[in-house]
Amino acid sequence: MTAAVTPVGTNAEALAADSRRERRRAFFLTSPAALLIAVVVFVPVGWLFWLSLFDPEGALTAENYTRMLGSPAYVKTFKTTFEVSFVVTAVCVLIGYPLAYLLSQLPARAANVCMVFVLLPFWTSLLVRTYAWLVLLQRKGLINTWLIDLGVIEQPLRLVHNFTGTVIGMVHILLPFLVLPLYAAMRSIDRDLIRAAANLGSSPVGAFWRVFFPLSLPGLFAGVVLVFVLCLGFYVTPALLGGGRVQMWAMRIESSVNLYANWGAASALGVVLLIVTLVLLWALNKLFGLERVFSGR
């Protein structure tokens, strides 16, 4: 009895047909979500571009963008936004990396308990946390009162309504966004690699810098990107803890709408912030490969 032999070409055509059916099925299944994204994201962004480029009469104009280039206030606000973002991100790295490393070295049960305290800010309103820092940092707040009572200082420190207060509040709010991906990357590192480095004569410090630290970089880069991008659009904390002395880009957008009712200027500010953020993400993707960073590889 001779077995029937299926031609190779027939198999290839059948596989190609199945692949086309799968693609069509995936397209129909994802089309509602894609339509929702287009309506919720792309339509408002397109309207933002329209308002920034056309005046109320519908004439094309670049006045909203030229005003930004010629106004020192806009340039200063743009510079302040990036200064705050860089400082907050750096402080989060300095605090978050040792914290994530400590959590990764604890037993699983103890690490889960400690992680609750890291996640605690997510369970509290952003406005409540900001007002709590306002109570702690003001001239007659708890911190200044304790320091004076202990004899550490004689005059209250200026900890709020300035750059320092803004950074402190934003670090507290954004620190979990760095710790979580960093902790996940550290927890996935094979401890046998550290033991192998020790067996080959490496000191604990050498094993950390040559083995553990490079393997934790994807989680560190993911956290840095999240924190920095979130800093660029922060509003509530700088507005309250900055006391009007720390003007960030989002605050300038709000004042353009509420004080001057100038939607064109506010839209131009939003477009510039969006483009800067996208360019920054593109540059980071070229340097580090964000798809590898956020996948932890």
C-alpha positions in Angstrom: 0.0 0.0 0.0 1.5 3.3 -1.1 1.1 6.4 1.2 -0.2 9.5 -0.5 2.5 12.2 -0.8 1.3 15.8 -0.5 3.3 18.1 -2.8 5.4 20.7 -1.0 3.8 23.5 -2.9 0.4 22.5 -1.7 1.5 22.7 2.0 3.1 26.1 1.5 -0.1 27.4 -0.1 -2.2 26.0 2.7 0.1 27.6 5.3 -0.1 30.9 3.5 -3.9 30.8 3.3 -4.1 30.0 7.1 -1.7 32.9 7.8 -3.9 35.3 5.8 -7.0 34.1 7.6 -5.3 34.7 11.0 -4.3 38.2 10.0 -7.8 39.0 8.9 -9.2 37.6 12.1 -6.7 39.5 14.2 -7.6 42.7 12.2 -11.3 42.3 12.8 -10.8 41.5 16.5 -8.5 44.5 17.1 -10.2 47.0 15.0 -12.6 48.2 17.8 -9.7 48.9 20.1 -7.7 50.6 17.3 -10.7 52.8 16.5 -11.1 53.7 20.2 -7.4 54.6 20.4 -7.7 56.7 17.2 -10.7 58.6 18.7 -9.3 59.1 22.2 -5.7 59.8 21.3 -5.2 60.9 17.7 -8.2 63.1 17.3 -7.4 65.3 20.4 -3.8 65.5 19.4 -4.7 66.5 15.8 -7.1 69.1 17.2 -4.2 70.4 19.4 -2.0 70.8 16.3 -4.9 72.6 14.5 -5.4 75.1 17.3 -1.7 75.9 17.5 -1.4 76.5 13.7 -4.6 78.3 12.9 -6.2 81.4 14.3 -9.9 81.6 15.2 -10.7 82.8 11.6 -9.0 79.7 10.2 -5.9 81.4 8.8 -2.6 79.6 9.0 -0.2 81.3 11.4 3.0 80.6 13.3 2.4 83.4 15.9 1.9 80.9 18.7 5.3 79.3 18.1 7.3 82.5 17.4 5.9 84.0 20.7 7.5 81.1 22.5 10.9 81.7 20.9 10.9 85.4 21.5 9.6 85.4 25.1 12.2 84.9 27.9 9.4 83.7 30.2 8.6 80.7 27.9 12.3 79.9 27.6 12.8 80.1 31.3 9.8 77.8 32.0 11.1 75.3 29.4 14.5 75.3 31.1 13.0 75.0 34.6 10.9 72.0 33.4 14.0 70.1 32.3 16.0 71.1 35.3 13.4 69.8 37.7 13.0 66.6 35.6 16.7 65.9 35.6 17.1 66.6 39.3 14.1 64.5 40.4 15.2 61.6 38.2 18.7 61.7 39.6 17.5 61.8 43.2 15.1 58.9 42.5 18.0 56.9 41.1 20.1 57.6 44.1 17.4 56.6 46.5 15.6 54.0 44.5 18.5 51.8 43.4 19.7 51.0 47.0 16.1 50.5 48.0 15.4 48.1 45.1 18.6 46.3 45.8 17.7 45.8 49.4 14.3 44.5 48.5 15.7 42.1 46.0 18.0 40.6 48.6 15.3 40.0 51.2 13.3 36.7 51.4 10.2 36.7 49.2 7.8 37.1 52.2 9.7 40.0 53.7 10.2 41.7 50.3 6.4 41.5 49.7 5.7 43.2 53.1 8.3 45.9 52.4 6.9 46.4 48.9 3.6 47.4 50.5 5.3 50.5 51.9 6.7 51.3 48.4 3.3 51.0 46.9 1.6 53.0 49.7 1.8 56.4 47.7 -0.3 54.8 44.9 -3.2 54.3 47.4 -3.2 58.0 48.5 -4.5 60.9 46.5 -1.8 63.0 44.8 -3.4 66.1 46.2 -3.4 64.7 49.7 0.2 63.7 49.5 1.2 67.2 48.2 -0.7 69.0 51.0 0.9 66.6 53.5 4.4 67.7 52.3 3.2 71.3 52.5 2.4 70.8 56.2 5.7 69.1 56.9 8.0 71.5 55.0 6.5 75.0 55.8 8.3 77.4 58.1 6.3 76.4 61.1 5.8 72.8 59.9 6.8 69.6 61.7 10.3 69.3 60.3 11.4 72.9 61.1 9.7 72.6 64.5 11.6 69.4 65.4 14.9 70.8 64.2 14.5 73.9 66.2 13.5 72.0 69.3 16.5 69.7 69.0 18.8 72.7 68.7 20.0 71.7 65.2 19.0 75.1 63.6 18.1 78.5 65.0 16.0 79.8 62.1 13.4 77.8 60.1 14.8 76.4 56.8 13.2 77.4 53.5 11.9 74.0 52.5 8.8 74.9 50.6 7.6 77.3 47.9 10.9 76.9 46.1 12.9 74.4 44.0 13.8 72.3 47.0 10.2 71.7 48.1 9.2 70.9 44.5 11.9 68.3 44.2 11.1 66.7 47.5 7.4 66.3 46.8 8.0 65.0 43.2 10.6 62.5 44.4 8.2 61.0 46.9 5.4 60.7 44.3 7.5 59.3 41.5 10.0 57.0 43.4 7.7 53.9 43.0 7.8 54.3 39.2 11.6 53.7 39.4 11.6 51.1 42.1 9.0 48.7 40.6 10.7 48.0 37.2 14.1 48.0 38.9 13.0 45.6 41.5 11.5 43.3 38.9 14.8 43.3 36.9 16.9 42.6 40.0 14.6 39.8 41.2 15.0 38.0 37.9 18.9 38.0 38.0 20.2 34.5 38.5 22.1 34.4 41.9 24.3 31.6 40.5 26.1 34.2 38.4 27.1 36.1 41.6 28.3 32.8 43.2 30.2 31.9 40.0 32.0 35.3 40.1 32.9 34.7 43.8 34.2 31.3 43.0 36.4 32.8 40.3 38.0 35.1 42.9 35.9 38.2 42.6 35.2 40.2 45.7 31.6 41.0 46.7 32.0 44.6 45.4 33.6 43.4 42.2 30.8 40.8 41.6 28.2 43.5 42.1 29.8 46.0 39.6 30.8 43.4 37.0 27.8 41.1 37.1 24.8 42.3 39.1 24.9 46.0 38.1 25.1 45.4 34.3 22.2 42.9 34.5 20.1 45.4 36.4 20.5 48.2 33.8 17.4 47.3 31.8 15.2 47.9 34.8 17.1 51.0 35.7 16.7 52.5 32.3 13.0 51.6 32.2 12.5 53.4 35.6 14.5 56.4 34.5 12.4 56.8 31.3 9.1 56.5 33.2 10.2 59.0 35.9 11.6 61.6 33.5 8.7 61.5 31.1 6.2 61.9 34.0 8.2 64.8 35.3 7.9 66.7 32.1 4.1 67.0 32.4 3.8 67.3 36.2 1.4 70.1 37.4 -0.1 69.7 40.9 3.0 69.2 43.0 5.1 72.1 41.4 2.1 74.4 41.6 1.6 73.8 45.4 5.1 73.2 46.7 6.7 75.6 44.3 4.5 78.5 45.4 4.6 80.1 42.0 8.4 80.4 42.1 8.9 77.2 40.1 7.1 77.5 36.8 6.9 74.3 34.8 5.6 73.8 31.2 2.2 72.3 32.4 1.7 75.3 34.6 2.3 77.7 31.7 -0.3 75.8 29.7 -2.8 76.1 32.5 -2.2 79.8 32.9 -2.6 80.4 29.1 -6.0 78.9 29.2 -7.4 80.1 32.5 -5.8 83.6 32.7 -5.6 84.6 29.1 -8.2 82.2 27.4 -5.6 81.7 24.7 -6.1 78.2 23.4 -3.7 78.7 20.6 -0.8 79.5 22.8 -1.7 76.6 25.2 -2.0 74.2 22.3 1.4 75.3 20.9 2.9 74.6 24.4 1.3 71.2 24.5 2.6 70.4 21.0 6.1 71.4 21.8 6.1 69.3 25.0 4.7 66.3 23.1 7.3 66.6 20.3 10.1 67.0 22.9 8.9 63.9 24.7 8.7 61.9 21.5 12.1 63.0 20.4 13.5 62.0 23.8 11.9 58.6 23.6 13.2 58.1 20.1 16.7 59.0 21.1 16.6 56.6 24.1 15.3 53.9 21.8 18.2 54.4 19.4 20.7 54.4 22.3 19.3 51.6 24.5 16.4 49.9 22.6 13.3 50.6 24.7 11.7 47.3 23.5 14.6 45.5 25.2 14.6 47.8 28.2 10.9 47.4 29.0 11.0 43.6 28.4 13.8 43.3 30.9 16.3 41.8 28.4 
